[in-house]
Amino acid sequence: MYFAALLARTEDGWEASDTELDDVETLSDLADLAREASPDDDTVLVLIEQEDAWFGVVRIDGEDDPRIYVSDAAAAARSSYGEILLTDELLGREPGDEADLDALDLDGTEDGEPDDDDDDTSAEAVPHSPVGDTEILDDLGVSEKELRALDADDALGSIADALGASEVLETVR
């Protein structure tokens, strides 16, 4: 089960809105969606979770590039929403790495046919650990240490609580 919400900081506090990610295919699409939620270029957080598996936070500050944190890259890589967040830059890969090509079945094998010499290179490229900007919420009251310590099953609630936005987040859950 997935949940995604936008939290937009306004002069009156945080405003939450449930968000549908079905039409979002890229990080750029997600950033555009977030910017639409805040016409004044205020901070917008996109909170995404897959129950008990992983969570992600995308922070948009005006026209700045999105900042991203994903709690478990390998778990997120198995999710269509997670794949949006796991950019080559975030994973420390060069665009067009061989691992990406293998994932697209461009290695000469037919769909579903395993490679004889495949030792799961694509899985090696995605760590079973957090990736991204661990200081993404520092100035909002969630330190790097606190962010890394969050469990996937209650992370978004804990983040919203620290921001003083738990009530508005619960209204869209």
MODELLER restraints for C-alpha pairs under 7 A, 6 or more apart:
rsr = mdl.restraints
at = mdl.atoms
rsr.add(forms.Gaussian(group=physical.xy_distance, feature=features.Distance(at['CA:1:A'], at['CA:50:A']), mean=5.72, stdev=0.5))
rsr.add(forms.Gaussian(group=physical.xy_distance, feature=features.Distance(at['CA:1:A'], at['CA:51:A']), mean=5.68, stdev=0.5))
rsr.add(forms.Gaussian(group=physical.xy_distance, feature=features.Distance(at['CA:2:A'], at['CA:49:A']), mean=5.65, stdev=0.5))
rsr.add(forms.Gaussian(group=physical.xy_distance, feature=features.Distance(at['CA:2:A'], at['CA:50:A']), mean=4.56, stdev=0.5))
rsr.add(forms.Gaussian(group=physical.xy_distance, feature=features.Distance(at['CA:2:A'], at['CA:51:A']), mean=6.41, stdev=0.5))
rsr.add(forms.Gaussian(group=physical.xy_distance, feature=features.Distance(at['CA:3:A'], at['CA:48:A']), mean=5.73, stdev=0.5))
rsr.add(forms.Gaussian(group=physical.xy_distance, feature=features.Distance(at['CA:3:A'], at['CA:49:A']), mean=5.40, stdev=0.5))
rsr.add(forms.Gaussian(group=physical.xy_distance, feature=features.Distance(at['CA:3:A'], at['CA:50:A']), mean=6.65, stdev=0.5))
rsr.add(forms.Gaussian(group=physical.xy_distance, feature=features.Distance(at['CA:4:A'], at['CA:18:A']), mean=6.45, stdev=0.5))
rsr.add(forms.Gaussian(group=physical.xy_distance, feature=features.Distance(at['CA:4:A'], at['CA:19:A']), mean=5.81, stdev=0.5))
rsr.add(forms.Gaussian(group=physical.xy_distance, feature=features.Distance(at['CA:4:A'], at['CA:47:A']), mean=5.51, stdev=0.5))
rsr.add(forms.Gaussian(group=physical.xy_distance, feature=features.Distance(at['CA:4:A'], at['CA:48:A']), mean=4.38, stdev=0.5))
rsr.add(forms.Gaussian(group=physical.xy_distance, feature=features.Distance(at['CA:4:A'], at['CA:49:A']), mean=6.56, stdev=0.5))
rsr.add(forms.Gaussian(group=physical.xy_distance, feature=features.Distance(at['CA:5:A'], at['CA:16:A']), mean=6.77, stdev=0.5))
rsr.add(forms.Gaussian(group=physical.xy_distance, feature=features.Distance(at['CA:5:A'], at['CA:17:A']), mean=5.69, stdev=0.5))
rsr.add(forms.Gaussian(group=physical.xy_distance, feature=features.Distance(at['CA:5:A'], at['CA:18:A']), mean=4.55, stdev=0.5))
rsr.add(forms.Gaussian(group=physical.xy_distance, feature=features.Distance(at['CA:5:A'], at['CA:19:A']), mean=5.17, stdev=0.5))
rsr.add(forms.Gaussian(group=physical.xy_distance, feature=features.Distance(at['CA:5:A'], at['CA:46:A']), mean=5.85, stdev=0.5))
rsr.add(forms.Gaussian(group=physical.xy_distance, feature=features.Distance(at['CA:5:A'], at['CA:47:A']), mean=5.34, stdev=0.5))
rsr.add(forms.Gaussian(group=physical.xy_distance, feature=features.Distance(at['CA:5:A'], at['CA:48:A']), mean=6.72, stdev=0.5))
rsr.add(forms.Gaussian(group=physical.xy_distance, feature=features.Distance(at['CA:6:A'], at['CA:16:A']), mean=5.55, stdev=0.5))
rsr.add(forms.Gaussian(group=physical.xy_distance, feature=features.Distance(at['CA:6:A'], at['CA:17:A']), mean=5.25, stdev=0.5))
rsr.add(forms.Gaussian(group=physical.xy_distance, feature=features.Distance(at['CA:6:A'], at['CA:18:A']), mean=6.38, stdev=0.5))
rsr.add(forms.Gaussian(group=physical.xy_distance, feature=features.Distance(at['CA:6:A'], at['CA:19:A']), mean=6.48, stdev=0.5))
rsr.add(forms.Gaussian(group=physical.xy_distance, feature=features.Distance(at['CA:6:A'], at['CA:34:A']), mean=6.88, stdev=0.5))
rsr.add(forms.Gaussian(group=physical.xy_distance, feature=features.Distance(at['CA:6:A'], at['CA:44:A']), mean=6.73, stdev=0.5))
rsr.add(forms.Gaussian(group=physical.xy_distance, feature=features.Distance(at['CA:6:A'], at['CA:45:A']), mean=5.67, stdev=0.5))
rsr.add(forms.Gaussian(group=physical.xy_distance, feature=features.Distance(at['CA:6:A'], at['CA:46:A']), mean=4.65, stdev=0.5))
rsr.add(forms.Gaussian(group=physical.xy_distance, feature=features.Distance(at['CA:6:A'], at['CA:47:A']), mean=6.34, stdev=0.5))
rsr.add(forms.Gaussian(group=physical.xy_distance, feature=features.Distance(at['CA:7:A'], at['CA:14:A']), mean=6.19, stdev=0.5))
rsr.add(forms.Gaussian(group=physical.xy_distance, feature=features.Distance(at['CA:7:A'], at['CA:15:A']), mean=5.57, stdev=0.5))
rsr.add(forms.Gaussian(group=physical.xy_distance, feature=features.Distance(at['CA:7:A'], at['CA:16:A']), mean=4.52, stdev=0.5))
rsr.add(forms.Gaussian(group=physical.xy_distance, feature=features.Distance(at['CA:7:A'], at['CA:17:A']), mean=6.68, stdev=0.5))
rsr.add(forms.Gaussian(group=physical.xy_distance, feature=features.Distance(at['CA:7:A'], at['CA:44:A']), mean=5.57, stdev=0.5))
rsr.add(forms.Gaussian(group=physical.xy_distance, feature=features.Distance(at['CA:7:A'], at['CA:45:A']), mean=5.04, stdev=0.5))
rsr.add(forms.Gaussian(group=physical.xy_distance, feature=features.Distance(at['CA:7:A'], at['CA:46:A']), mean=6.45, stdev=0.5))
rsr.add(forms.Gaussian(group=physical.xy_distance, feature=features.Distance(at['CA:8:A'], at['CA:14:A']), mean=5.54, stdev=0.5))
rsr.add(forms.Gaussian(group=physical.xy_distance, feature=features.Distance(at['CA:8:A'], at['CA:15:A']), mean=5.20, stdev=0.5))
rsr.add(forms.Gaussian(group=physical.xy_distance, feature=features.Distance(at['CA:8:A'], at['CA:16:A']), mean=6.39, stdev=0.5))
rsr.add(forms.Gaussian(group=physical.xy_distance, feature=features.Distance(at['CA:8:A'], at['CA:37:A']), mean=6.62, stdev=0.5))
rsr.add(forms.Gaussian(group=physical.xy_distance, feature=features.Distance(at['CA:8:A'], at['CA:38:A']), mean=6.22, stdev=0.5))
rsr.add(forms.Gaussian(group=physical.xy_distance, feature=features.Distance(at['CA:8:A'], at['CA:42:A']), mean=6.99, stdev=0.5))
rsr.add(forms.Gaussian(group=physical.xy_distance, feature=features.Distance(at['CA:8:A'], at['CA:43:A']), mean=6.02, stdev=0.5))
rsr.add(forms.Gaussian(group=physical.xy_distance, feature=features.Distance(at['CA:8:A'], at['CA:44:A']), mean=4.31, stdev=0.5))
rsr.add(forms.Gaussian(group=physical.xy_distance, feature=features.Distance(at['CA:8:A'], at['CA:45:A']), mean=6.38, stdev=0.5))
rsr.add(forms.Gaussian(group=physical.xy_distance, feature=features.Distance(at['CA:9:A'], at['CA:15:A']), mean=6.41, stdev=0.5))
rsr.add(forms.Gaussian(group=physical.xy_distance, feature=features.Distance(at['CA:9:A'], at['CA:42:A']), mean=5.93, stdev=0.5))
rsr.add(forms.Gaussian(group=physical.xy_distance, feature=features.Distance(at['CA:9:A'], at['CA:43:A']), mean=5.47, stdev=0.5))
rsr.add(forms.Gaussian(group=physical.xy_distance, feature=features.Distance(at['CA:9:A'], at['CA:44:A']), mean=6.21, stdev=0.5))
rsr.add(forms.Gaussian(group=physical.xy_distance, feature=features.Distance(at['CA:10:A'], at['CA:42:A']), mean=6.58, stdev=0.5))
rsr.add(forms.Gaussian(group=physical.xy_distance, feature=features.Distance(at['CA:14:A'], at['CA:165:A']), mean=5.92, stdev=0.5))
rsr.add(forms.Gaussian(group=physical.xy_distance, feature=features.Distance(at['CA:15:A'], at['CA:168:A']), mean=6.39, stdev=0.5))
rsr.add(forms.Gaussian(group=physical.xy_distance, feature=features.Distance(at['CA:16:A'], at['CA:168:A']), mean=5.57, stdev=0.5))
rsr.add(forms.Gaussian(group=physical.xy_distance, feature=features.Distance(at['CA:16:A'], at['CA:169:A']), mean=5.65, stdev=0.5))
rsr.add(forms.Gaussian(group=physical.xy_distance, feature=features.Distance(at['CA:16:A'], at['CA:172:A']), mean=6.87, stdev=0.5))
rsr.add(forms.Gaussian(group=physical.xy_distance, feature=features.Distance(at['CA:17:A'], at['CA:172:A']), mean=6.06, stdev=0.5))
rsr.add(forms.Gaussian(group=physical.xy_distance, feature=features.Distance(at['CA:18:A'], at['CA:172:A']), mean=5.32, stdev=0.5))
rsr.add(forms.Gaussian(group=physical.xy_distance, feature=features.Distance(at['CA:24:A'], at['CA:30:A']), mean=5.99, stdev=0.5))
rsr.add(forms.Gaussian(group=physical.xy_distance, feature=features.Distance(at['CA:25:A'], at['CA:84:A']), mean=6.56, stdev=0.5))
rsr.add(forms.Gaussian(group=physical.xy_distance, feature=features.Distance(at['CA:26:A'], at['CA:84:A']), mean=5.33, stdev=0.5))
rsr.add(forms.Gaussian(group=physical.xy_distance, feature=features.Distance(at['CA:27:A'], at['CA:84:A']), mean=5.55, stdev=0.5))
rsr.add(forms.Gaussian(group=physical.xy_distance, feature=features.Distance(at['CA:27:A'], at['CA:85:A']), mean=6.18, stdev=0.5))
rsr.add(forms.Gaussian(group=physical.xy_distance, feature=features.Distance(at['CA:31:A'], at['CA:60:A']), mean=6.66, stdev=0.5))
rsr.add(forms.Gaussian(group=physical.xy_distance, feature=features.Distance(at['CA:31:A'], at['CA:66:A']), mean=6.64, stdev=0.5))
rsr.add(forms.Gaussian(group=physical.xy_distance, feature=features.Distance(at['CA:34:A'], at['CA:44:A']), mean=6.17, stdev=0.5))
rsr.add(forms.Gaussian(group=physical.xy_distance, feature=features.Distance(at['CA:34:A'], at['CA:60:A']), mean=6.95, stdev=0.5))
rsr.add(forms.Gaussian(group=physical.xy_distance, feature=features.Distance(at['CA:35:A'], at['CA:41:A']), mean=6.99, stdev=0.5))
rsr.add(forms.Gaussian(group=physical.xy_distance, feature=features.Distance(at['CA:35:A'], at['CA:62:A']), mean=7.00, stdev=0.5))
rsr.add(forms.Gaussian(group=physical.xy_distance, feature=features.Distance(at['CA:38:A'], at['CA:44:A']), mean=6.93, stdev=0.5))
rsr.add(forms.Gaussian(group=physical.xy_distance, feature=features.Distance(at['CA:41:A'], at['CA:61:A']), mean=6.48, stdev=0.5))
rsr.add(forms.Gaussian(group=physical.xy_distance, feature=features.Distance(at['CA:41:A'], at['CA:62:A']), mean=4.13, stdev=0.5))
rsr.add(forms.Gaussian(group=physical.xy_distance, feature=features.Distance(at['CA:42:A'], at['CA:61:A']), mean=6.10, stdev=0.5))
rsr.add(forms.Gaussian(group=physical.xy_distance, feature=features.Distance(at['CA:42:A'], at['CA:62:A']), mean=6.08, stdev=0.5))
rsr.add(forms.Gaussian(group=physical.xy_distance, feature=features.Distance(at['CA:43:A'], at['CA:60:A']), mean=5.76, stdev=0.5))
rsr.add(forms.Gaussian(group=physical.xy_distance, feature=features.Distance(at['CA:43:A'], at['CA:61:A']), mean=4.61, stdev=0.5))
rsr.add(forms.Gaussian(group=physical.xy_distance, feature=features.Distance(at['CA:43:A'], at['CA:62:A']), mean=6.79, stdev=0.5))
rsr.add(forms.Gaussian(group=physical.xy_distance, feature=features.Distance(at['CA:44:A'], at['CA:59:A']), mean=5.86, stdev=0.5))
rsr.add(forms.Gaussian(group=physical.xy_distance, feature=features.Distance(at['CA:44:A'], at['CA:60:A']), mean=5.19, stdev=0.5))
rsr.add(forms.Gaussian(group=physical.xy_distance, feature=features.Distance(at['CA:44:A'], at['CA:61:A']), mean=6.53, stdev=0.5))
rsr.add(forms.Gaussian(group=physical.xy_distance, feature=features.Distance(at['CA:45:A'], at['CA:57:A']), mean=6.59, stdev=0.5))
rsr.add(forms.Gaussian(group=physical.xy_distance, feature=features.Distance(at['CA:45:A'], at['CA:58:A']), mean=5.62, stdev=0.5))
rsr.add(forms.Gaussian(group=physical.xy_distance, feature=features.Distance(at['CA:45:A'], at['CA:59:A']), mean=4.65, stdev=0.5))
rsr.add(forms.Gaussian(group=physical.xy_distance, feature=features.Distance(at['CA:45:A'], at['CA:60:A']), mean=6.39, stdev=0.5))
rsr.add(forms.Gaussian(group=physical.xy_distance, feature=features.Distance(at['CA:46:A'], at['CA:57:A']), mean=5.68, stdev=0.5))
rsr.add(forms.Gaussian(group=physical.xy_distance, feature=features.Distance(at['CA:46:A'], at['CA:58:A']), mean=4.98, stdev=0.5))
rsr.add(forms.Gaussian(group=physical.xy_distance, feature=features.Distance(at['CA:46:A'], at['CA:59:A']), mean=6.45, stdev=0.5))
rsr.add(forms.Gaussian(group=physical.xy_distance, feature=features.Distance(at['CA:47:A'], at['CA:56:A']), mean=5.96, stdev=0.5))
rsr.add(forms.Gaussian(group=physical.xy_distance, feature=features.Distance(at['CA:47:A'], at['CA:57:A']), mean=4.90, stdev=0.5))
rsr.add(forms.Gaussian(group=physical.xy_distance, feature=features.Distance(at['CA:47:A'], at['CA:58:A']), mean=6.70, stdev=0.5))
rsr.add(forms.Gaussian(group=physical.xy_distance, feature=features.Distance(at['CA:47:A'], at['CA:156:A']), mean=6.83, stdev=0.5))
rsr.add(forms.Gaussian(group=physical.xy_distance, feature=features.Distance(at['CA:48:A'], at['CA:55:A']), mean=5.55, stdev=0.5))
rsr.add(forms.Gaussian(group=physical.xy_distance, feature=features.Distance(at['CA:48:A'], at['CA:56:A']), mean=5.13, stdev=0.5))
rsr.add(forms.Gaussian(group=physical.xy_distance, feature=features.Distance(at['CA:48:A'], at['CA:57:A']), mean=6.51, stdev=0.5))
rsr.add(forms.Gaussian(group=physical.xy_distance, feature=features.Distance(at['CA:49:A'], at['CA:55:A']), mean=4.12, stdev=0.5))
rsr.add(forms.Gaussian(group=physical.xy_distance, feature=features.Distance(at['CA:49:A'], at['CA:56:A']), mean=6.29, stdev=0.5))
rsr.add(forms.Gaussian(group=physical.xy_distance, feature=features.Distance(at['CA:51:A'], at['CA:152:A']), mean=6.83, stdev=0.5))
rsr.add(forms.Gaussian(group=physical.xy_distance, feature=features.Distance(at['CA:51:A'], at['CA:153:A']), mean=5.74, stdev=0.5))
rsr.add(forms.Gaussian(group=physical.xy_distance, feature=features.Distance(at['CA:52:A'], at['CA:152:A']), mean=5.07, stdev=0.5))
rsr.add(forms.Gaussian(group=physical.xy_distance, feature=features.Distance(at['CA:52:A'], at['CA:153:A']), mean=4.50, stdev=0.5))
rsr.add(forms.Gaussian(group=physical.xy_distance, feature=features.Distance(at['CA:53:A'], at['CA:75:A']), mean=6.32, stdev=0.5))
rsr.add(forms.Gaussian(group=physical.xy_distance, feature=features.Distance(at['CA:53:A'], at['CA:152:A']), mean=5.86, stdev=0.5))
rsr.add(forms.Gaussian(group=physical.xy_distance, feature=features.Distance(at['CA:54:A'], at['CA:71:A']), mean=5.57, stdev=0.5))
rsr.add(forms.Gaussian(group=physical.xy_distance, feature=features.Distance(at['CA:54:A'], at['CA:72:A']), mean=5.53, stdev=0.5))
rsr.add(forms.Gaussian(group=physical.xy_distance, feature=features.Distance(at['CA:54:A'], at['CA:75:A']), mean=6.30, stdev=0.5))
rsr.add(forms.Gaussian(group=physical.xy_distance, feature=features.Distance(at['CA:54:A'], at['CA:76:A']), mean=6.27, stdev=0.5))
rsr.add(forms.Gaussian(group=physical.xy_distance, feature=features.Distance(at['CA:54:A'], at['CA:152:A']), mean=5.07, stdev=0.5))
rsr.add(forms.Gaussian(group=physical.xy_distance, feature=features.Distance(at['CA:55:A'], at['CA:70:A']), mean=5.95, stdev=0.5))
rsr.add(forms.Gaussian(group=physical.xy_distance, feature=features.Distance(at['CA:55:A'], at['CA:71:A']), mean=5.53, stdev=0.5))
rsr.add(forms.Gaussian(group=physical.xy_distance, feature=features.Distance(at['CA:55:A'], at['CA:152:A']), mean=5.76, stdev=0.5))
rsr.add(forms.Gaussian(group=physical.xy_distance, feature=features.Distance(at['CA:56:A'], at['CA:69:A']), mean=5.55, stdev=0.5))
rsr.add(forms.Gaussian(group=physical.xy_distance, feature=features.Distance(at['CA:56:A'], at['CA:70:A']), mean=4.33, stdev=0.5))
rsr.add(forms.Gaussian(group=physical.xy_distance, feature=features.Distance(at['CA:56:A'], at['CA:71:A']), mean=6.24, stdev=0.5))
rsr.add(forms.Gaussian(group=physical.xy_distance, feature=features.Distance(at['CA:57:A'], at['CA:68:A']), mean=5.77, stdev=0.5))
rsr.add(forms.Gaussian(group=physical.xy_distance, feature=features.Distance(at['CA:57:A'], at['CA:69:A']), mean=5.24, stdev=0.5))
rsr.add(forms.Gaussian(group=physical.xy_distance, feature=features.Distance(at['CA:57:A'], at['CA:70:A']), mean=6.58, stdev=0.5))
rsr.add(forms.Gaussian(group=physical.xy_distance, feature=features.Distance(at['CA:58:A'], at['CA:66:A']), mean=6.35, stdev=0.5))
rsr.add(forms.Gaussian(group=physical.xy_distance, feature=features.Distance(at['CA:58:A'], at['CA:67:A']), mean=5.58, stdev=0.5))
rsr.add(forms.Gaussian(group=physical.xy_distance, feature=features.Distance(at['CA:58:A'], at['CA:68:A']), mean=4.55, stdev=0.5))
rsr.add(forms.Gaussian(group=physical.xy_distance, feature=features.Distance(at['CA:58:A'], at['CA:69:A']), mean=6.55, stdev=0.5))
rsr.add(forms.Gaussian(group=physical.xy_distance, feature=features.Distance(at['CA:59:A'], at['CA:66:A']), mean=5.58, stdev=0.5))
rsr.add(forms.Gaussian(group=physical.xy_distance, feature=features.Distance(at['CA:59:A'], at['CA:67:A']), mean=5.05, stdev=0.5))
rsr.add(forms.Gaussian(group=physical.xy_distance, feature=features.Distance(at['CA:59:A'], at['CA:68:A']), mean=6.43, stdev=0.5))
rsr.add(forms.Gaussian(group=physical.xy_distance, feature=features.Distance(at['CA:60:A'], at['CA:66:A']), mean=4.99, stdev=0.5))
rsr.add(forms.Gaussian(group=physical.xy_distance, feature=features.Distance(at['CA:60:A'], at['CA:67:A']), mean=6.69, stdev=0.5))
rsr.add(forms.Gaussian(group=physical.xy_distance, feature=features.Distance(at['CA:67:A'], at['CA:133:A']), mean=6.43, stdev=0.5))
rsr.add(forms.Gaussian(group=physical.xy_distance, feature=features.Distance(at['CA:67:A'], at['CA:136:A']), mean=6.69, stdev=0.5))
rsr.add(forms.Gaussian(group=physical.xy_distance, feature=features.Distance(at['CA:68:A'], at['CA:132:A']), mean=5.41, stdev=0.5))
rsr.add(forms.Gaussian(group=physical.xy_distance, feature=features.Distance(at['CA:68:A'], at['CA:133:A']), mean=5.73, stdev=0.5))
rsr.add(forms.Gaussian(group=physical.xy_distance, feature=features.Distance(at['CA:69:A'], at['CA:131:A']), mean=5.94, stdev=0.5))
rsr.add(forms.Gaussian(group=physical.xy_distance, feature=features.Distance(at['CA:69:A'], at['CA:132:A']), mean=4.39, stdev=0.5))
rsr.add(forms.Gaussian(group=physical.xy_distance, feature=features.Distance(at['CA:69:A'], at['CA:133:A']), mean=5.24, stdev=0.5))
rsr.add(forms.Gaussian(group=physical.xy_distance, feature=features.Distance(at['CA:69:A'], at['CA:134:A']), mean=6.32, stdev=0.5))
rsr.add(forms.Gaussian(group=physical.xy_distance, feature=features.Distance(at['CA:70:A'], at['CA:130:A']), mean=5.55, stdev=0.5))
rsr.add(forms.Gaussian(group=physical.xy_distance, feature=features.Distance(at['CA:70:A'], at['CA:131:A']), mean=5.43, stdev=0.5))
rsr.add(forms.Gaussian(group=physical.xy_distance, feature=features.Distance(at['CA:70:A'], at['CA:132:A']), mean=6.30, stdev=0.5))
rsr.add(forms.Gaussian(group=physical.xy_distance, feature=features.Distance(at['CA:71:A'], at['CA:129:A']), mean=6.58, stdev=0.5))
rsr.add(forms.Gaussian(group=physical.xy_distance, feature=features.Distance(at['CA:71:A'], at['CA:130:A']), mean=4.27, stdev=0.5))
rsr.add(forms.Gaussian(group=physical.xy_distance, feature=features.Distance(at['CA:71:A'], at['CA:131:A']), mean=6.66, stdev=0.5))
rsr.add(forms.Gaussian(group=physical.xy_distance, feature=features.Distance(at['CA:72:A'], at['CA:128:A']), mean=5.61, stdev=0.5))
rsr.add(forms.Gaussian(group=physical.xy_distance, feature=features.Distance(at['CA:72:A'], at['CA:129:A']), mean=4.72, stdev=0.5))
rsr.add(forms.Gaussian(group=physical.xy_distance, feature=features.Distance(at['CA:72:A'], at['CA:130:A']), mean=4.76, stdev=0.5))
rsr.add(forms.Gaussian(group=physical.xy_distance, feature=features.Distance(at['CA:73:A'], at['CA:126:A']), mean=5.95, stdev=0.5))
rsr.add(forms.Gaussian(group=physical.xy_distance, feature=features.Distance(at['CA:73:A'], at['CA:127:A']), mean=5.78, stdev=0.5))
rsr.add(forms.Gaussian(group=physical.xy_distance, feature=features.Distance(at['CA:73:A'], at['CA:128:A']), mean=5.80, stdev=0.5))
rsr.add(forms.Gaussian(group=physical.xy_distance, feature=features.Distance(at['CA:73:A'], at['CA:129:A']), mean=5.95, stdev=0.5))
rsr.add(forms.Gaussian(group=physical.xy_distance, feature=features.Distance(at['CA:73:A'], at['CA:130:A']), mean=6.02, stdev=0.5))
rsr.add(forms.Gaussian(group=physical.xy_distance, feature=features.Distance(at['CA:73:A'], at['CA:131:A']), mean=6.32, stdev=0.5))
rsr.add(forms.Gaussian(group=physical.xy_distance, feature=features.Distance(at['CA:74:A'], at['CA:126:A']), mean=5.31, stdev=0.5))
rsr.add(forms.Gaussian(group=physical.xy_distance, feature=features.Distance(at['CA:74:A'], at['CA:127:A']), mean=5.56, stdev=0.5))
rsr.add(forms.Gaussian(group=physical.xy_distance, feature=features.Distance(at['CA:74:A'], at['CA:128:A']), mean=4.91, stdev=0.5))
rsr.add(forms.Gaussian(group=physical.xy_distance, feature=features.Distance(at['CA:76:A'], at['CA:82:A']), mean=4.26, stdev=0.5))
rsr.add(forms.Gaussian(group=physical.xy_distance, feature=features.Distance(at['CA:76:A'], at['CA:83:A']), mean=6.56, stdev=0.5))
rsr.add(forms.Gaussian(group=physical.xy_distance, feature=features.Distance(at['CA:77:A'], at['CA:83:A']), mean=5.27, stdev=0.5))
rsr.add(forms.Gaussian(group=physical.xy_distance, feature=features.Distance(at['CA:88:A'], at['CA:94:A']), mean=6.17, stdev=0.5))
rsr.add(forms.Gaussian(group=physical.xy_distance, feature=features.Distance(at['CA:88:A'], at['CA:95:A']), mean=5.96, stdev=0.5))
rsr.add(forms.Gaussian(group=physical.xy_distance, feature=features.Distance(at['CA:90:A'], at['CA:131:A']), mean=6.78, stdev=0.5))
rsr.add(forms.Gaussian(group=physical.xy_distance, feature=features.Distance(at['CA:90:A'], at['CA:132:A']), mean=5.74, stdev=0.5))
rsr.add(forms.Gaussian(group=physical.xy_distance, feature=features.Distance(at['CA:91:A'], at['CA:126:A']), mean=6.82, stdev=0.5))
rsr.add(forms.Gaussian(group=physical.xy_distance, feature=features.Distance(at['CA:99:A'], at['CA:121:A']), mean=5.84, stdev=0.5))
rsr.add(forms.Gaussian(group=physical.xy_distance, feature=features.Distance(at['CA:99:A'], at['CA:122:A']), mean=4.82, stdev=0.5))
rsr.add(forms.Gaussian(group=physical.xy_distance, feature=features.Distance(at['CA:99:A'], at['CA:125:A']), mean=6.95, stdev=0.5))
rsr.add(forms.Gaussian(group=physical.xy_distance, feature=features.Distance(at['CA:100:A'], at['CA:122:A']), mean=6.95, stdev=0.5))
rsr.add(forms.Gaussian(group=physical.xy_distance, feature=features.Distance(at['CA:103:A'], at['CA:122:A']), mean=6.59, stdev=0.5))
rsr.add(forms.Gaussian(group=physical.xy_distance, feature=features.Distance(at['CA:105:A'], at['CA:111:A']), mean=6.57, stdev=0.5))
rsr.add(forms.Gaussian(group=physical.xy_distance, feature=features.Distance(at['CA:109:A'], at['CA:115:A']), mean=6.90, stdev=0.5))
rsr.add(forms.Gaussian(group=physical.xy_distance, feature=features.Distance(at['CA:134:A'], at['CA:144:A']), mean=5.18, stdev=0.5))
rsr.add(forms.Gaussian(group=physical.xy_distance, feature=features.Distance(at['CA:135:A'], at['CA:143:A']), mean=6.64, stdev=0.5))
rsr.add(forms.Gaussian(group=physical.xy_distance, feature=features.Distance(at['CA:135:A'], at['CA:144:A']), mean=5.24, stdev=0.5))
rsr.add(forms.Gaussian(group=physical.xy_distance, feature=features.Distance(at['CA:137:A'], at['CA:143:A']), mean=6.55, stdev=0.5))
rsr.add(forms.Gaussian(group=physical.xy_distance, feature=features.Distance(at['CA:138:A'], at['CA:144:A']), mean=6.65, stdev=0.5))
rsr.add(forms.Gaussian(group=physical.xy_distance, feature=features.Distance(at['CA:140:A'], at['CA:163:A']), mean=6.33, stdev=0.5))
rsr.add(forms.Gaussian(group=physical.xy_distance, feature=features.Distance(at['CA:141:A'], at['CA:162:A']), mean=6.10, stdev=0.5))
rsr.add(forms.Gaussian(group=physical.xy_distance, feature=features.Distance(at['CA:141:A'], at['CA:163:A']), mean=6.53, stdev=0.5))
rsr.add(forms.Gaussian(group=physical.xy_distance, feature=features.Distance(at['CA:142:A'], at['CA:162:A']), mean=6.55, stdev=0.5))
rsr.add(forms.Gaussian(group=physical.xy_distance, feature=features.Distance(at['CA:157:A'], at['CA:166:A']), mean=6.32, stdev=0.5))
rsr.add(forms.Gaussian(group=physical.xy_distance, feature=features.Distance(at['CA:160:A'], at['CA:166:A']), mean=4.61, stdev=0.5))
rsr.add(forms.Gaussian(group=physical.xy_distance, feature=features.Distance(at['CA:160:A'], at['CA:169:A']), mean=6.84, stdev=0.5))
